[in-house]
Amino acid sequence: MTSGETKNFVKGIAFISPWLIGFLAFLAVPFAMSIYYSFCDYSLLQPPVFRGLANYRELFGDSVFWLTLRNTFGFAAAALPLGIIAALALAILLNSPVPTPGVWRTIIFLPSLVPAVANAMLWLWIYNQQNGLLNILLSGIGISGPNWLNANWAMTAIIFMGIWGVGHTVVIYLAGLQDVPRDLYEAAEIDGAGWWRRLFNVTLPMISPVIFFNLITALIGTFQVFALPYIMTGGGPDRATYFFTMYLYDNAFTFLKMGTASAMAMIQLLIILALTGIAMYTSKRWVHYQGK
């Protein structure tokens, strides 16, 4: 390497040094420490003591661990497709000729900007059994609404809350829909294709990369669900909404079992990586990129 190349290399390192420092301090080093702590008995108050795979063995024998894992997978299995379908349907409606489209886009996008705490407090009022808006509306049509946050309904209530915050996903879908070439729709209409055939044969294939992107981000988000159920139900009642990340948090900061929490974090990472890998592998069959 010549002296000029060395100078350019040093300048390049200097330019990206803020990012490198942030990456090392807030991502790489904490991640490496978390891997190490997952093999240790560590209470935050005493130095970590290496204990091998004991944390993992204890977790696999812990009934609460499997309960939270089951709750999280159940939530993801329902909330993930429901959120994707709801966001895509709203984006298709907004992409059609509607009066004052800007107003409707603003109305749909605004809820996604509401902070999690305010969002939770709002839904606590909506789901209130006595004075909640939802039960008041149901009583208007002669239906007696249940206690939405009891053991039977709490998971369903949390799942449907997810539709409230799909505004940012709708914006991404809408951008993808507006990039679909109009001549494809015109050619399909000439061939006699109706609205449904145009949707499945033109629209969805053309925006399949956008759907895939939203699928991956939603997959990661649903397996890290924490704030709303933690504020609204605290994992109850009867641990009906006790999710994986909530148990991880409790192990780390309530029970002071940072080693167990780190092991849970590693398991969560492996689950998300595995599901993401499956999604990427299957995407070869249904994701279509222009020019390919």
Beta strands, then each sheet from edge to edge (+ up, - down):
strand 1: 40-41
strand 2: 49-50
sheet 1: 1+ 2-
end
